[in-house]
Structure formats: C-alpha cells, structure tokens
Amino acid sequence: SVGVIGAGTMGGGITMNFLNAGIPVKILEMKQEALDRGIATIRKNYEAQVKKGKLKADKYEQRMALLSTTLGYDDLKDADLIIEAVFEELGVKEKVFKELDRVAKPGAILASNTSTLDVDRIAAFTQRPQDVVGMHFFSPANVMKLLEVVRGKHTAKDVLATVMGVAKKIKKTAVVSGVCDGFIGNRMIEQYSRQAGFLLDEGATPQQVDRAIEKFGFAMGPFRMGDLAGNDIGWAIRKRRAVEHPDMKYSRTADKLCELGRFGQKTGAGWYDYQAGKRDAIPSELVDKMIEDHRKELGITPRKISDEEIVQRLVYALVNEGAHILEDGIASKSGDIDMVYLTGYGFPIWRGGPMHYANQVGLFNVAEAMKRFAKNPRDDAAFWQPAPLIRKLVAEGRQFG
C-alpha cells in the first residue's frame, strides 16, 4: 500500500500510476479543499479515458475504490511506500520527512519526488536514511514513462531493488541516478537551455531555434518546452545559481521575459503568445523586440545562424554534460542517459539518445565542434572544453557504451 503526500498535479498523477496497477493509495493533504480538488482532477482524467473508450466503466470504479484520503500523518502508519510530492523547497521537505520518520512503520520506504534537491540532505531529516530514496516522476506523471530513481549515499540495496521492481509494476522506465543538482535529466537540460539563450543573444529567434531542433526530431524546442513547463521554474533555479555559482554565465533574455510576467502557457504568454483554450505557439513581436533591445544593450550585432549550428550546440551541450555525469558516477552507463532523454525529454527515438547519436557522428567530430564553439566570445568557453572522458575515448579510438 502507498501513501502520497500532496494532491496537486504531481501527487494526483503519481497516485493514478498505482491505482492503475491495482495498488491502494492514501493521499494526504493539509486542507479538505485541496483534497477535494485533487480527487476531482483524478476523476476527470479517468472519465476522459472512459469517454474515449480507453477505460471500461467498471475498471474506473475499481480504481477509485482503491483510493482513500486523510488530513493527518498518523493515517499513513501502515503504508509500505510513502512518496512526497510537495513544494520544491528544502524547508517544506524537512517538515514532511520529520513527520514521516515519526509515523511510518519500520522498513517503510520513504521517497521524495524532488527534481533537483539533495536527496542526502532530505534523508538526514530522518533517523533512517537507509530507507530514503528519490523517485523523480516526470510531468504529467500519469503519462510520462520516465522515472529517475535517485540513490542516496545511505540508500539500502533492498530499498533500491524494491523501488526498481515497483517501477516495472507501474509500467515506468526506471533509471538509477546518483545525487547531484538536477540528477541526470535536468542537469543536462540546463546546459541545453543555456545554449538556447546564447543563440538568441547572437542573432537567432525563439522560432528559429525551436524549428531547427524540431526538424532534427525533438518533440518540441527549448522555448516551447519552457512555455509548457513554466518559465518561472528556470527563473527560480537561476536565482539559486546566482548565489551558489555566481560565475555561471547565462543569457539575460529568460530573466527579462519572467520580469514581464510571461511565464508561458499558464499565463497565456511566454516566449510565444497563446490564445485561451489553445496550445498553438504564436510568435510574439513584443518578445522579438525585447531580444533586439537586449542585443543593442550588449552591443551585439546579430549574425545569421544556421540550423546546423543550432542543432550541434544544443545536442553537443547534452553530450558534454552527459560525459561529465558518467565521469562523476552519477549515471552508471551511457545507455541510461539515452533512456532518460528518449523517455523523458522528447529526444528523437530513431537517433537513439544523445550519447548514441554522438557515437554515430564520431566522438572526434563532436570534440572538434566543441573546440570551435569554445572560440565564440559570446558563448561559455570553459563549458566547451571536451569532457576528459570524451578526450580519452577519442585518443583510444573508442565510443560511449
């Protein structure tokens, strides 16, 4: 039996995975209204499936019968696995895990759905760090296949094995990651997004960048993706970076966008404009002017940028950071990184994932392109030094994997 803390978008989506697999779930919230809202959303999702003929009415009833709710932590005392899906802030997680440590039965698995926070610090809020693990579901959690299972410094082997088994049962593709900022997927996507920002400074438009990478085969480009996820999420991460890594270089365009309150689809305006009830991304004159004004401020004369350069800078940024992740032992093999990108980030399946694609292009060619990008004064030269692992593989005539 499973306990889920938080009945928001994430908590509700996570819950549905277990109900679909016939596993009873108890959702905990602080207020009855929040519970009612969450349950209504789960019902709405299932009713849409029934309407489309994807789910039989009796199955829908069976699933809902497995769901119960509570406003008190003590009601989670019998759960075998408890997953928190609360606000992405360490102070909030601390309160939750101290309560879980108090009420959960011995041997219960305590999981955090954090997407970037330090799982070891979260585990330290309990007297049982061996039972704490990260289960990073991707949004919408009832649709996306990927589950990053984050192994903490103290996570016990049986806990890791159990979570990997449970992932199969709820039909997820589970990939084990070590503890670092952003784990595998988000640590790499940050470098990809940074390159997208530099390309705007140098002369590209959001539409051109998105079109080029979508033509390469991505489900959506970085700017459409930002609008869908919410640009304020990246903004919060950059503010945290400014304190922790003041030397990290970014284009200022994304911050300027957020200062205008353009957080994406949820506000009807982001990198693109949106019409109510539609998801079509409409190019925005206001955003184009903001980018032009920003270039003038920096004294940059825009240049013509080829689609080939856009694709190489975005994809090779993933590859270089992926190589660092392998060196750091965060991922145990390059195929794990490829699975993360194929199942969680819309990387074109027929290209096999970023690391596999780099093998096909030839690591020598990838490294030469990186050295070329390092000479661009508007880019981040330090980032484009090919990772030691890439240099080693090139020297030995070998590949990832």
Phi and psi in degrees as a GROMACS rama.xvg file:
@    title "Ramachandran Plot"
@    xaxis  label "Phi"
@    yaxis  label "Psi"
@TYPE xy
-122.69  140.941  VAL-2
-109.123  137.813  GLY-3
-123.734  130.087  VAL-4
-104.329  115.074  ILE-5
108.18  124.51  GLY-6
-109.621  22.135  ALA-7
-75.5361  -162.708  GLY-8
-53.315  -49.0705  THR-9
-69.0909  -51.2848  MET-10
-57.2091  -43.1147  GLY-11
-64.5334  -43.7519  GLY-12
-64.074  -42.3767  GLY-13
-62.2024  -44.332  ILE-14
-56.2531  -44.8908  THR-15
-58.6615  -35.9076  MET-16
-56.8905  -42.0749  ASN-17
-76.8563  -40.485  PHE-18
-59.7094  -41.9536  LEU-19
-59.7768  -31.2011  ASN-20
-91.5237  5.30927  ALA-21
79.9204  22.5928  GLY-22
-105.578  126.263  ILE-23
-67.5711  141.333  PRO-24
-128.504  139.111  VAL-25
-117.391  121.212  LYS-26
-96.1481  135.22  ILE-27
-111.095  134.372  LEU-28
-137.921  166.366  GLU-29
-85.1331  -28.3284  MET-30
-127.872  144.618  LYS-31
-60.4919  -38.8836  GLN-32
-59.3306  -42.0442  GLU-33
-63.4652  -40.2582  ALA-34
-62.4912  -47.9547  LEU-35
-59.8041  -43.6941  ASP-36
-59.7094  -47.4152  ARG-37
-61.3293  -45.1642  GLY-38
-65.0592  -40.1935  ILE-39
-60.059  -39.5541  ALA-40
-66.0404  -42.7583  THR-41
-60.4479  -45.4413  ILE-42
-58.5874  -45.6872  ARG-43
-59.958  -43.4441  LYS-44
-60.3245  -46.3861  ASN-45
-67.1586  -40.2583  TYR-46
-62.9639  -35.6118  GLU-47
-63.3186  -39.028  ALA-48
-67.0939  -38.5883  GLN-49
-63.6279  -45.177  VAL-50
-58.2374  -40.3359  LYS-51
-79.455  -2.93206  LYS-52
78.675  14.5552  GLY-53
-87.0127  -14.9274  LYS-54
-141.872  131.637  LEU-55
-77.5914  146.926  LYS-56
-58.2056  -38.3679  ALA-57
-68.7465  -33.751  ASP-58
-64.7433  -40.9964  LYS-59
-58.8592  -46.0208  TYR-60
-63.8248  -41.3053  GLU-61
-59.5391  -43.4815  GLN-62
-65.1927  -45.7709  ARG-63
-64.7414  -29.6335  MET-64
-67.0942  -21.3028  ALA-65
-82.5566  -6.94479  LEU-66
-99.9077  129.977  LEU-67
-132.483  166.612  SER-68
-131.616  161.109  THR-69
-155.337  156.743  THR-70
-110.985  4.36712  LEU-71
-131.573  136.807  GLY-72
-58.7566  -32.7625  TYR-73
-58.955  -25.6687  ASP-74
-72.4071  -4.63991  ASP-75
-96.8375  10.3054  LEU-76
-64.8099  -21.3056  LYS-77
-100.519  -2.24131  ASP-78
-68.4824  141.191  ALA-79
-82.64  -32.4472  ASP-80
-136.895  129.27  LEU-81
-123.336  127.094  ILE-82
-116.76  125.766  ILE-83
-95.2651  137.128  GLU-84
-131.416  59.2833  ALA-85
-103.899  -177.261  VAL-86
-55.6448  140.793  PHE-87
-77.0699  70.813  GLU-88
-147.659  131.08  GLU-89
-58.7337  -39.1311  LEU-90
-60.7426  -38.9802  GLY-91
-68.7925  -43.68  VAL-92
-62.0026  -36.9003  LYS-93
-59.8958  -47.5759  GLU-94
-57.5094  -45.6767  LYS-95
-62.3181  -49.4034  VAL-96
-70.9718  -29.3562  PHE-97
-66.3964  -39.4642  LYS-98
-65.6556  -43.8258  GLU-99
-62.3416  -39.6194  LEU-100
-61.0766  -34.6054  ASP-101
-71.9176  -42.0777  ARG-102
-101.535  -27.5254  VAL-103
-67.0211  146.577  ALA-104
-70.6319  157.685  LYS-105
-58.9997  135.824  PRO-106
87.4894  -5.44078  GLY-107
-67.8374  145.15  ALA-108
-91.0171  128.246  ILE-109
-108.394  114.156  LEU-110
-116.836  144.281  ALA-111
-111.719  135.601  SER-112
-90.6115  23.0365  ASN-113
-58.9256  146.37  THR-114
-102.181  -15.6204  SER-115
-142.917  -18.5462  THR-116
-74.0316  161.483  LEU-117
-76.6267  110.246  ASP-118
-63.1488  -31.4414  VAL-119
-67.006  -37.3995  ASP-120
-68.6811  -38.4597  ARG-121
-64.1058  -42.9803  ILE-122
-61.8641  -33.0297  ALA-123
-70.0064  -12.141  ALA-124
-75.8626  -5.67778  PHE-125
-116.998  167.709  THR-126
-90.5154  5.51192  GLN-127
-137.442  61.6196  ARG-128
-59.2412  -22.6415  PRO-129
-66.4532  -20.4436  GLN-130
-97.1219  1.61516  ASP-131
-99.6475  137.569  VAL-132
-149.151  155.415  VAL-133
-92.0802  133.333  GLY-134
-124.261  91.5511  MET-135
-91.0964  98.1615  HIS-136
-80.5707  151.861  PHE-137
-104.287  146.163  PHE-138
-89.325  139.596  SER-139
-72.6146  129.06  PRO-140
-64.8307  -22.7128  ALA-141
-84.8162  -5.159  ASN-142
-113.342  -48.8694  VAL-143
-67.0261  137.96  MET-144
-79.5733  -25.9407  LYS-145
-78.4443  138.937  LEU-146
-133.808  114.246  LEU-147
-85.7184  117.329  GLU-148
-97.3708  112.799  VAL-149
-97.835  116.991  VAL-150
-90.4382  113.898  ARG-151
-77.0371  171.872  GLY-152
-57.8356  -34.6945  LYS-153
-107.904  -1.12513  HIS-154
-55.4347  125.213  THR-155
-71.0139  151.524  ALA-156
-61.4398  -39.503  LYS-157
-69.1537  -29.3548  ASP-158
-67.8676  -46.4542  VAL-159
-61.3417  -46.2569  LEU-160
-62.4657  -40.4917  ALA-161
-63.4405  -45.6478  THR-162
-64.2102  -38.3208  VAL-163
-64.6915  -36.9661  MET-164
-67.8326  -42.5087  GLY-165
-62.3601  -40.4823  VAL-166
-56.021  -43.4233  ALA-167
-61.1687  -42.6368  LYS-168
-62.4293  -35.0887  LYS-169
-95.572  16.3789  ILE-170
61.8011  41.6848  LYS-171
-105.844  154.975  LYS-172
-93.1288  108.44  THR-173
-98.805  132.889  ALA-174
-124.882  131.135  VAL-175
-83.0589  132.424  VAL-176
-125.087  149.926  SER-177
-81.5735  -178.819  GLY-178
-90.2625  120.435  VAL-179
-161.107  170.943  CYS-180
-66.3618  114.789  ASP-181
89.2499  -2.65992  GLY-182
53.4564  -140.431  PHE-183
-83.5232  -58.2516  ILE-184
-64.2439  -52.9808  GLY-185
-75.1096  -26.0378  ASN-186
-65.2716  -38.7731  ARG-187
-75.5229  -40.3032  MET-188
-65.658  -25.5461  ILE-189
-63.1958  -39.5583  GLU-190
-69.6293  -37.2965  GLN-191
-62.6485  -45.4967  TYR-192
-67.7204  -35.8136  SER-193
-61.2825  -43.2002  ARG-194
-62.7572  -40.3818  GLN-195
-58.7969  -39.9831  ALA-196
-65.6391  -44.9965  GLY-197
-59.9296  -37.9227  PHE-198
-61.8306  -36.0746  LEU-199
-64.3389  -45.3233  LEU-200
-58.1227  -36.5234  ASP-201
-84.967  -12.756  GLU-202
142.694  -7.60714  GLY-203
-85.6256  162.625  ALA-204
-107.487  159.986  THR-205
-54.9136  -40.5481  PRO-206
-61.2926  -42.9468  GLN-207
-64.3144  -43.28  GLN-208
-63.4055  -48.1963  VAL-209
-61.3719  -44.6717  ASP-210
-61.1614  -43.4301  ARG-211
-62.5168  -45.3175  ALA-212
-76.8658  -27.9524  ILE-213
-72.2318  -34.3559  GLU-214
-65.9638  -34.2388  LYS-215
-64.8273  -25.6218  PHE-216
128.879  -5.00555  GLY-217
-62.5924  147.26  PHE-218
-62.03  -39.756  ALA-219
-153.949  151.718  MET-220
-74.7674  171.913  GLY-221
-62.1633  -32.6053  PRO-222
-80.7089  -38.6713  PHE-223
-64.9523  -36.7763  ARG-224
-64.5244  -43.5553  MET-225
-58.8073  -43.561  GLY-226
-63.7178  -35.2473  ASP-227
-72.918  -45.763  LEU-228
-74.6669  -29.3755  ALA-229
108.67  111.028  GLY-230
-66.1514  -19.9039  ASN-231
-67.53  -22.4746  ASP-232
-68.393  -47.6053  ILE-233
-62.6146  -35.7984  GLY-234
-61.5826  -44.3101  TRP-235
-62.3937  -40.616  ALA-236
-65.8162  -41.8616  ILE-237
-64.7079  -34.8975  ARG-238
-65.2192  -38.4776  LYS-239
-68.6599  -39.5344  ARG-240
-60.6226  -40.7237  ARG-241
-57.2154  -31.4248  ALA-242
-82.9734  -46.8007  VAL-243
-82.7271  -36.1639  GLU-244
-133.476  71.7497  HIS-245
-61.0272  -17.0644  PRO-246
-83.586  -6.50783  ASP-247
-72.1882  126.206  MET-248
-96.4937  133.067  LYS-249
-133.449  158.04  TYR-250
-73.8487  142.787  SER-251
-81.7332  -6.97424  ARG-252
-59.1074  -41.1236  THR-253
-65.2556  -37.5095  ALA-254
-66.3133  -41.935  ASP-255
-61.7708  -38.2154  LYS-256
-60.5943  -45.2045  LEU-257
-69.7323  -33.3637  CYS-258
-63.3161  -24.8422  GLU-259
-83.7343  0.669156  LEU-260
75.493  17.2215  GLY-261
-91.9897  82.8964  ARG-262
-89.2063  -1.27618  PHE-263
118.074  -152.246  GLY-264
-58.0105  -36.1698  GLN-265
-66.7279  -23.2618  LYS-266
-106.214  4.22801  THR-267
76.764  4.10245  GLY-268
-158.473  131.514  ALA-269
-146.588  -126.006  GLY-270
-65.252  -25.6861  TRP-271
-122.337  168.86  TYR-272
-96.4501  149.12  ASP-273
-129.896  143.774  TYR-274
-97.1267  146.855  GLN-275
-53.7095  131.784  ALA-276
79.0024  -2.29098  GLY-277
-121.169  152.57  LYS-278
-104.798  3.70649  ARG-279
-64.0297  131.926  ASP-280
-88.413  114.049  ALA-281
-103.577  123.031  ILE-282
-52.0457  140.751  PRO-283
-111.229  122.969  SER-284
-65.2803  -36.3896  GLU-285
-60.3717  -43.693  LEU-286
-67.6774  -42.859  VAL-287
-58.438  -41.7115  ASP-288
-67.488  -40.2664  LYS-289
-59.0417  -43.1602  MET-290
-66.2868  -41.7857  ILE-291
-62.545  -45.3623  GLU-292
-61.9288  -39.0746  ASP-293
-63.3222  -41.4884  HIS-294
-60.892  -42.6273  ARG-295
-61.4457  -43.6155  LYS-296
-55.6575  -40.1051  GLU-297
-85.0451  -5.63472  LEU-298
69.8389  33.1358  GLY-299
-97.1476  128.109  ILE-300
-89.099  117.58  THR-301
-61.9793  143.447  PRO-302
-117.301  163.687  ARG-303
-79.1125  127.22  LYS-304
-113.941  129.668  ILE-305
-78.938  154.832  SER-306
-59.809  -35.0349  ASP-307
-61.7612  -43.5396  GLU-308
-64.4708  -40.8905  GLU-309
-58.2684  -50.841  ILE-310
-62.3937  -45.5536  VAL-311
-62.7662  -44.3057  GLN-312
-66.2814  -40.1407  ARG-313
-69.6608  -47.762  LEU-314
-73.0281  -41.887  VAL-315
-69.7952  -23.7519  TYR-316
-63.8094  -40.4957  ALA-317
-62.5694  -44.1995  LEU-318
-63.3776  -45.7757  VAL-319
-65.4079  -43.7714  ASN-320
-67.3873  -36.2474  GLU-321
-59.5336  -39.9901  GLY-322
-64.3979  -40.1941  ALA-323
-63.4772  -37.9465  HIS-324
-63.568  -38.1532  ILE-325
-67.7075  -42.8169  LEU-326
-60.5705  -38.8911  GLU-327
-77.9317  -6.02043  ASP-328
73.711  18.3503  GLY-329
-73.9743  -41.3749  ILE-330
-110.709  145.844  ALA-331
-89.2772  -19.3881  SER-332
-153.879  156.966  LYS-333
-64.1555  -30.4954  SER-334
-61.9657  -30.8786  GLY-335
-64.9224  -41.3153  ASP-336
-63.8771  -42.7188  ILE-337
-60.382  -41.6522  ASP-338
-62.5704  -39.2039  MET-339
-58.8621  -44.5159  VAL-340
-75.9851  -30.8574  TYR-341
-74.5878  -35.6774  LEU-342
-101.302  -14.0706  THR-343
-120.984  -18.2783  GLY-344
-128.94  10.1191  TYR-345
70.6244  24.1437  GLY-346
-67.8029  140.146  PHE-347
-58.9311  122.525  PRO-348
-58.5196  -41.1344  ILE-349
-69.3797  -9.54573  TRP-350
-95.3101  -6.25436  ARG-351
79.2919  6.1819  GLY-352
100.169  161.086  GLY-353
-61.1071  -40.5457  PRO-354
-72.8837  -40.2927  MET-355
-63.8977  -41.9193  HIS-356
-61.8534  -41.3421  TYR-357
-61.5932  -38.9073  ALA-358
-59.7587  -41.1137  ASN-359
-69.7319  -37.9482  GLN-360
-69.3036  -29.7803  VAL-361
101.643  121.269  GLY-362
-64.3014  -28.6537  LEU-363
-61.1149  -46.7782  PHE-364
-64.8456  -38.2226  ASN-365
-63.8224  -45.905  VAL-366
-63.7773  -38.5176  ALA-367
-64.2689  -41.4554  GLU-368
-62.602  -41.1215  ALA-369
-60.3423  -42.4004  MET-370
-63.1776  -34.9354  LYS-371
-66.6482  -44.0509  ARG-372
-65.7229  -29.6457  PHE-373
-64.4554  -21.6361  ALA-374
-83.7605  -8.75656  LYS-375
-76.3288  114.798  ASN-376
-63.3168  -20.8979  PRO-377
-87.1106  -9.26978  ARG-378
-98.142  -170.01  ASP-379
-108.217  97.0514  ASP-380
-59.4242  -38.6177  ALA-381
-62.9454  -41.0105  ALA-382
-62.7821  -35.0926  PHE-383
-82.8112  3.2978  TRP-384
-65.035  121.699  GLN-385
-55.8101  135.721  PRO-386
-54.4268  144.625  ALA-387
-50.0527  -37.2364  PRO-388
-62.4135  -40.3689  LEU-389
-65.059  -45.0119  ILE-390
-59.6476  -42.15  ARG-391
-64.1027  -46.9478  LYS-392
-63.854  -39.9669  LEU-393
-62.2663  -46.3184  VAL-394
-61.4229  -33.3209  ALA-395
-94.7322  2.45144  GLU-396
63.8923  31.7617  GLY-397
-111.62  178.627  ARG-398
-126.633  172.957  GLN-399
-66.6846  151.171  PHE-400
